[in-house]
Every structure is written in C-alpha cells, then in structure tokens.
Amino acid sequence: MTPAVGLSSSDLPDSADVVVLGAGHNGLVCASYLAAAGLEVLVLEARDVAGGSTGTEELTLPGFAHDSCSSAHVLIQSNPLMRDDELGLLSTYGLEYILTDPAVVMPQPDGDALVMHRDLGGTADEIARWSSADAEAFRDLLSEWSGGLAAVHGRWSSGLPLGEDDAARRYLALREQSAWDVVHQRFSHPTIRSFILWLAMATIQDPRRAGTGFLPSSTTAGRINFGWATPIGGSNALPNALIRQIEAHGGGVVCSAPVSRIDVAAGRAVAVETTDGRRVAARRAVVSSAHAAQLADMLGGTEIPPDIAEMRDSWQPGLSVFAVHAALRKDLAFHSSGGSIESVAGGLGSAQGIAKQMEAFQRGEPDVSDPWLLVVNQTVVDKSRAPGGAATLKILTVAPYERADGRSWDESKDEHADAIVDLVRARTDGLGPADILALRAESPTDIAAHNPHNLGGSCHGGEFLTASGSVIPGWPSYLASIGGLFLTGATTHPGGSVSGRPGRNAARAVLTDLGLDPSTVMGPS
C-alpha cells in the first residue's frame, strides 16, 4: 500500500498563484485543473497524508489495505474528468479502475440472493424472478433516466443551468419527491422495493426526505453502467494520481501543514497562515475545502460576511455512520439458491427495516434489527490489498452520533460491531470467528476523530437546512463574497461521495473569475 503523500512541510514556499486548503480528492481535483491551466498551485493538507476521505490505511493488520471511508468511485466515472480523461489521470498518471460484475449482491432471508449485474437486461431478468411487472418498471426507470434525465442531472451536478425543456421539468419534479415515495410508487414487490431503496441510500441520505427522489434512478444507473468501480490499490489511488498530475505541472502538495487563518485585506483573500505561524501569500486566489461549519473561524482581518455565516449556521451533519473493518483469511461469499457468490459489494436491509432504522436514528437509538448495511470485500477483484490470499472487509451502516441511552460509543462500539457482523455472517460464508484475523470498530465519534472534515460522524459532508425549510446536500456557491476566496469540498454542491464535481466546478469558477478560459482544460459539461 502506498499512501497519498505530498512534499514535506519544510518545503512550504512563500507564495503561489493559488493556495488550496485541503488535499481531499475535491481540493486536489480543483488544484489539478488550475495547474493544467498554467497556474502555480500549492495545496496545503493538515494531516500527514493526502486524500481525505479517499484514503487507504492499514487499519487492522500490517499489509491489509483498508479504505477508511470511500470505497466505490462510481459517481466520478460520469464526470468528464474520468469520462473524457480530461487531465490524463487514466492515460498518463497511473489511475486504474475495475468495473465489477456483479455490481451488488443482496442476500435474502430465505437463502436466495438478488444479483445486480453491470447490465440492464441481466438485472431486469433477475428482478423478474420476483416480479415481472417490477422488471418492466425497472427497465422504464432506467429508460427514462437515459432518455433525458441523466443529461439534466449532469448539468445539475456541474452547477450549470438546467434548461427549460420537458426533461428539465421532469427532473425538477423528481427532485421534489422522496426516494421512498418514488420506489413505492413504481415498484410493488417487497424484495424489489428493498433493493432499489438500498441503492438509493448510497450517498447516505435519509430516503424518506423530499429532494432524494432522483436517487433511485441515478444510483441505480451508476451501478448498471460502472458496477462497484474499484480503484486498483485502494481508494487513495485517486489522490495519488492527482498529486502526480499537479507535480508534473509545477505545483506542490504539502502535508502536515494545517491552515489556521485566511488573511483578508481590502476585502480580498491574500494569504494563508499555518498553525505554526508560517505564511503563504496567494497572488491570485485561495480555494478552501475546509468544512463549511469551520471556515468562518478561519477568516482574519475581516468581519464574517453574511454568506459565510449563513453557510456555517445552516449546516447539519445529517446521517452519521458506523464502520467495521476486518482482516479475513479469505474473501466472503454471499448465500444464494444457486450456490455461494463472490462479489465486491453486498447489501442487507429491507425497506421497512431501513425506515425503522431511520426512525431509531432520529431518537438517538442504534438499530440492528434489519438495518441498511453495505458490505465491501474488494480483495475479490484487487488481490493487492491483502497478503497471501487473505481479504479485507468493510461493513458500513448508519448510527446516531450520541446515544439516547447515555452509553458512550467507546464502551459500546464493540458490542454494536458484533451485532452487525452477526447479521452479515448469517448470509455469508467466510465470516466465522476463525475466519476473522483482526477486527476494528469505528463508531460515529471515531469517524469524526479520524478526519477533521467528518464533523458529527458524517463522512459525506452533511447537509444544509435552507431558509425555506428544504434540505440540500451541498452549499450552492463556489464563489465567496470575499474577493479571491473560492469554496470546494464535500460541503459544496453537489455534496459528498467521490464525484469530483465540487473540485471541477470550483476550478471552473476560479478560472472564469481570473479571466482564463476553462475550455482550455475542461469541456462544457
């Protein structure tokens, strides 16, 4: 495993054209586009490794490479960054993905399994084993998406005008609904409802909330097109490739350089200061991927402007997560009526169980009766992640940051992890006690401590409660009211997950503001 690292902190220069705060994948994506456009770029990262939530670490035993947060890089595949290889990450800088089939396996309580393939016809045929009507509804769902809605969604993700055609109107109407309502309107069989709803939770948002109605279409289409898009070597393969691109264009990435202050003079961001007092002048711009709730406290030499204050005050963590990482003797296999099936990704949780889990979450109660569970076993396709034929495992679910029963997570997390492992063990082979070499439980408080961007135990950027009462997953503007200050990262539009959209969108905003033509480094979409 090669961690994503940059220059040593002693290499901090006095100035750069653009200083980027944070070397998560969005900060690095933004920096990469700016460097490709000919700007001298410096990225400052607080931690001793770059990558943020696209990190890969030895969390259990030496030689076992675990993705500490993100595992699938599905959303970024439709970003022109990857789709058109705009920066050469795939062709020049060593990034490689496996697009898996099966995409996901959902083992059922009766011992059968629903297998989602990276193929519309094959998956529809699988759904037809439970309901022929739902198989047709599934085809219709994805036909409507590919027939115009996906293009509108691409414009929405890019922060561009949606247009005023019929597809745009249908897309906006879809966004007014909840994923729960869409699934229950379009599908009838409980197994298929559970399957589509499970997929819709991929971005860790409550599927009952209005504004999530596009997720059943978008996340399902992503899995059909790209499977469980797995970066070879670990999630940190993405930041590693971005760092190579930045350095090839004369830029730098400096780790162990936490920024505590953004200096503002005459209404413009002019420099940043690290916690140990070093100062780097920003000749043209500062791009912050600092958390939306923390940026206001970093501004020096100015009153906090209304937009930054509103961003801070309207942010909320949304759903916090609980993770179990394990080193295993061998890969898991999911139970099915036709025999055991190996798959990089598996899912557990019925629609009713997910609703019960969301209700318990709101009460501050961890729920393990029938929760949404994501099971990731990436050594099925990437043997480099564990030594000697062994395997890595990750189980992810949703749990409250603070328990209503007053128990601390430090005291109760191992008990909760054991209950989660038991649920997965009942539907798999290879997870017996003798198969587990090491296990590590990470509660929501551990998730928050692992990365300063994971406030409230949220590793997907959280969400914003708007003045109208609606909830949006990312702050909608990349341009702050302070001159020369730009925003990116998981707390900006379109929100968390590995999409690279906040980084690419912010780069377009910076280049436009500086009078440079974005089309020299990126396409129009």
BAVEX-338920 format. One line per 2 residues: number of its first residue (from 1); their letters; for each residue x negated, y, z negated of C-alpha. Coordinates in steps of 0.2 Angstrom, whole numbers. Example, Ala and Ser with C-alpha at 12.3 -4.5 7.8 and 13.67 -1.06 7.14 Angstrom:
1> AS> -62,-22,-39  -68,-5,-36
This chain:
1> MT> 0,0,0  -7,17,5
3> PA> 1,31,-5  5,48,4
5> VG> -8,59,-2  -15,76,4
7> LS> -30,86,1  -37,88,-17
9> SS> -31,103,-27  -48,110,-27
11> DL> -46,114,-8  -32,127,-11
13> PD> -36,141,1  -32,160,-2
15> SA> -19,162,11  -9,154,25
17> DV> 4,159,38  17,149,30
19> VV> 17,141,12  29,127,10
21> LG> 33,122,-8  36,103,-10
23> AG> 30,88,0  45,78,1
25> HN> 50,72,18  60,88,22
27> GL> 46,100,17  34,90,27
29> VC> 46,89,42  48,108,42
31> AS> 29,111,40  26,99,54
33> YL> 37,109,67  29,125,61
35> AA> 11,118,63  16,112,80
37> AG> 22,129,85  4,136,81
39> LE> 7,142,63  -6,139,50
41> VL> 4,129,37  -1,124,19
43> VL> 11,113,9  9,113,-10
45> EA> 15,97,-20  17,97,-38
47> RD> 15,78,-40  -2,69,-37
49> VA> 6,60,-22  16,67,-7
51> GG> 33,60,-1  45,65,-15
53> ST> 60,53,-14  52,44,1
55> GT> 39,37,-10  32,19,-11
57> EE> 24,14,-28  18,-2,-37
59> LT> 32,-1,-50  31,-19,-56
61> LP> 15,-28,-52  -1,-24,-43
63> GF> 1,-27,-24  20,-26,-24
65> AH> 25,-10,-15  42,-4,-20
67> DS> 52,11,-13  55,21,-28
69> CS> 70,30,-21  74,29,-2
71> SA> 74,13,7  83,14,23
73> HV> 79,28,36  95,27,46
75> LI> 101,44,47  84,51,53
77> QS> 85,39,68  98,50,77
79> NP> 88,66,73  79,72,88
81> LM> 64,71,78  64,52,80
83> RD> 77,50,94  66,61,106
85> DE> 50,59,96  48,77,96
87> LG> 32,78,85  24,62,91
89> LL> 26,53,74  31,37,83
91> ST> 19,38,98  4,46,90
93> YG> 4,46,71  7,28,67
95> LE> 25,28,61  34,12,65
97> YI> 52,5,61  60,-12,61
99> LT> 79,-10,66  86,-25,57
101> DP> 99,-38,61  109,-42,51
103> AV> 111,-24,46  120,-29,30
105> VM> 127,-44,22  142,-44,10
107> PQ> 143,-60,0  161,-63,-6
109> PD> 168,-70,-22  174,-86,-13
111> GD> 156,-90,-7  158,-84,11
113> AL> 150,-68,17  154,-54,29
115> VM> 139,-51,40  137,-34,49
117> HR> 126,-36,65  117,-22,74
119> DL> 131,-25,87  148,-19,89
121> GG> 155,-34,97  147,-46,85
123> TA> 153,-36,69  171,-35,76
125> DE> 171,-54,79  165,-56,61
127> IA> 179,-44,54  191,-54,65
129> RW> 188,-69,54  198,-60,40
131> SS> 209,-49,51  211,-47,70
133> AD> 221,-31,68  206,-24,57
135> AE> 194,-30,71  203,-19,83
137> AF> 204,-5,71  185,-6,69
139> RD> 182,-5,87  194,10,88
141> LL> 185,19,74  168,17,82
143> SE> 175,21,100  182,37,93
145> WS> 166,41,85  155,38,100
147> GG> 168,47,111  165,64,105
149> LA> 165,65,86  147,59,85
151> AV> 141,74,96  151,86,85
153> HG> 143,78,69  126,81,77
155> RW> 130,99,79  136,100,61
157> SS> 121,91,54  110,103,64
159> GL> 119,118,57  125,123,74
161> PL> 142,130,80  154,115,82
163> GE> 163,122,97  182,124,99
165> DD> 186,108,109  198,94,104
167> AA> 183,84,97  178,98,86
169> RR> 196,100,79  197,81,76
171> YL> 181,81,67  185,95,56
173> AL> 202,87,52  192,71,47
175> RE> 181,81,36  197,87,26
177> QS> 201,69,21  193,57,9
179> AW> 184,41,14  196,32,3
181> DV> 211,38,12  203,35,30
183> VH> 199,17,25  216,13,18
185> QR> 225,22,32  215,12,46
187> FS> 212,-5,38  223,-17,29
189> HP> 214,-32,23  206,-30,6
191> TI> 189,-38,12  188,-26,26
193> RS> 193,-11,16  179,-15,4
195> FI> 166,-17,17  170,0,26
197> LW> 171,9,9  155,1,3
199> LA> 146,8,19  154,25,16
201> MA> 145,26,-1  128,25,7
203> TI> 125,44,4  130,42,-15
205> QD> 146,52,-14  162,48,-23
207> PR> 173,41,-8  189,47,-16
209> RA> 183,65,-14  190,76,0
211> GT> 176,80,13  170,62,14
213> GF> 182,57,27  169,56,41
215> LP> 158,44,31  167,28,36
217> SS> 163,32,54  146,40,53
219> TT> 138,27,41  146,13,50
221> AG> 140,19,67  122,21,60
223> RI> 121,3,54  128,-3,70
225> NF> 115,7,80  100,5,69
227> GW> 103,-9,56  93,-6,40
229> AT> 80,5,48  65,-1,38
231> PI> 48,9,39  34,-3,40
233> GG> 23,-2,25  35,7,14
235> SN> 46,22,14  30,33,12
237> AL> 25,28,30  36,43,35
239> PN> 27,56,24  10,48,29
241> AL> 14,51,47  20,69,44
243> IR> 4,73,35  -7,66,49
245> QI> 3,77,61  1,93,50
247> EA> -18,90,48  -20,87,67
249> HG> -13,104,70  -24,113,57
251> GG> -13,113,42  -15,105,25
253> VV> -6,96,11  -12,99,-6
255> CS> -6,88,-21  -7,91,-39
257> AP> -3,110,-36  14,114,-44
259> VS> 20,131,-40  27,141,-54
261> RI> 31,158,-46  35,165,-29
263> DV> 29,183,-29  41,196,-21
265> AA> 35,213,-16  46,226,-7
267> GR> 60,213,-5  49,201,3
269> AV> 41,184,-2  22,187,-1
271> AV> 13,174,-11  15,159,-22
273> ET> 6,155,-39  2,138,-46
275> TD> 4,134,-64  -15,135,-67
277> GR> -15,153,-60  -21,151,-43
279> RV> -13,162,-30  -10,159,-11
281> AA> -4,173,0  9,169,13
283> RR> 6,180,28  22,176,37
285> AV> 34,166,26  37,155,11
287> VS> 48,139,13  54,132,-3
289> SA> 60,114,-5  61,117,-24
291> HA> 78,112,-31  92,124,-29
293> AQ> 95,125,-48  77,129,-51
295> LA> 72,142,-38  79,157,-47
297> DM> 67,154,-61  53,154,-50
299> LG> 55,172,-42  43,185,-48
301> GT> 44,204,-45  62,205,-41
303> EI> 79,203,-49  88,187,-45
305> PP> 98,190,-29  116,185,-29
307> DI> 114,171,-16  100,163,-26
309> AE> 111,165,-42  126,158,-34
311> MR> 116,143,-27  109,139,-45
313> DS> 126,141,-53  137,131,-41
315> WQ> 125,116,-41  130,100,-49
317> PG> 122,83,-50  136,73,-43
319> LS> 134,54,-44  118,49,-54
321> VF> 110,32,-51  103,17,-59
323> AV> 90,6,-51  82,-11,-54
325> HA> 66,-16,-46  59,-33,-47
327> AL> 44,-43,-40  50,-60,-35
329> RK> 42,-77,-30  52,-77,-13
331> DL> 65,-67,-4  83,-68,-8
333> AF> 96,-77,2  114,-72,1
335> HS> 128,-86,0  139,-89,14
337> SG> 151,-103,20  138,-107,34
339> GS> 123,-108,23  111,-95,15
341> IE> 107,-79,24  92,-69,23
343> SV> 95,-50,25  85,-34,21
345> AG> 101,-27,14  116,-34,5
347> GL> 131,-26,-4  143,-30,-18
349> GS> 159,-22,-24  177,-21,-19
351> AQ> 187,-6,-15  197,-7,-31
353> GI> 181,-11,-41  172,4,-34
355> AK> 187,15,-39  186,8,-56
357> QM> 168,12,-57  170,30,-51
359> EA> 184,32,-65  172,25,-78
361> FQ> 158,36,-72  169,51,-75
363> RG> 172,45,-93  153,43,-96
365> EP> 155,24,-96  144,12,-86
367> DV> 154,-1,-77  148,-18,-72
369> SD> 165,-27,-69  165,-25,-50
371> PW> 154,-10,-45  146,-4,-29
373> LL> 129,-12,-28  116,-10,-15
375> VV> 103,-25,-14  87,-22,-4
377> NQ> 75,-35,0  63,-28,13
379> TV> 50,-41,12  62,-51,23
381> VD> 55,-41,38  40,-32,31
383> KS> 28,-45,23  15,-32,19
385> RA> 25,-26,4  21,-41,-7
387> PG> 6,-53,-9  6,-71,-4
389> GA> 23,-73,2  31,-65,-13
391> AT> 45,-52,-12  51,-35,-18
393> LK> 69,-32,-24  79,-16,-27
395> IL> 96,-16,-34  105,2,-34
397> TV> 121,7,-42  130,22,-50
399> AP> 129,25,-68  133,41,-79
401> YE> 118,51,-85  124,52,-103
403> RA> 134,38,-110  150,42,-119
405> DG> 147,28,-132  132,38,-138
407> RS> 119,25,-134  103,30,-127
409> WD> 98,23,-110  81,19,-117
411> ES> 89,7,-129  102,0,-117
413> KD> 95,0,-100  88,-17,-100
415> EH> 105,-24,-106  113,-15,-91
417> AD> 100,-21,-79  103,-39,-85
419> AI> 121,-37,-81  118,-31,-64
421> VD> 105,-44,-60  118,-57,-66
423> LV> 131,-50,-53  118,-52,-39
425> RA> 112,-69,-45  130,-76,-44
427> RT> 130,-73,-25  112,-77,-20
429> DG> 98,-89,-21  81,-85,-27
431> LG> 85,-74,-42  84,-87,-56
433> PA> 74,-82,-71  60,-92,-65
435> DI> 60,-83,-48  58,-66,-57
437> LA> 39,-61,-59  42,-44,-66
439> LR> 57,-33,-68  59,-14,-71
441> AE> 75,-5,-75  76,14,-71
443> SP> 91,22,-79  98,39,-73
445> TD> 86,48,-86  71,38,-79
447> IA> 76,43,-61  76,61,-67
449> AH> 59,59,-75  52,50,-60
451> NP> 53,65,-49  57,84,-54
453> HN> 69,85,-39  80,71,-47
455> LG> 89,83,-59  103,74,-68
457> GS> 98,57,-62  103,62,-44
459> CH> 91,56,-30  102,63,-16
461> GG> 101,81,-20  118,83,-29
463> EF> 132,94,-23  139,112,-24
465> LT> 156,117,-30  161,131,-19
467> AS> 172,146,-25  187,139,-16
469> GS> 185,123,-26  179,112,-12
471> VI> 163,102,-14  149,102,-1
473> PG> 133,91,-1  120,105,3
475> WP> 118,124,2  123,130,19
477> SY> 110,143,22  91,141,26
479> LA> 88,160,25  87,168,8
481> SI> 92,186,6  74,189,1
483> GG> 64,193,17  52,179,22
485> LF> 59,166,10  67,151,18
487> LT> 76,135,10  74,117,14
489> GA> 75,100,5  89,89,-1
491> TT> 99,103,-9  101,111,8
493> HP> 113,107,22  117,93,26
495> GG> 111,87,9  102,71,3
497> SV> 96,55,11  82,53,24
499> SG> 89,63,38  75,76,41
501> RP> 89,88,46  86,100,32
503> GR> 67,101,37  70,103,55
505> NA> 85,115,53  74,126,42
507> AR> 60,126,54  71,132,67
509> AV> 77,146,56  59,151,52
511> LT> 53,151,70  68,161,75
513> DL> 66,174,61  47,176,66
515> GL> 52,179,84  45,162,90
517> DP> 54,151,102  60,135,93
519> ST> 62,126,110  43,125,111
521> VM> 43,111,98  61,105,97
523> GP> 76,103,108  93,112,107
525> S> 102,99,97
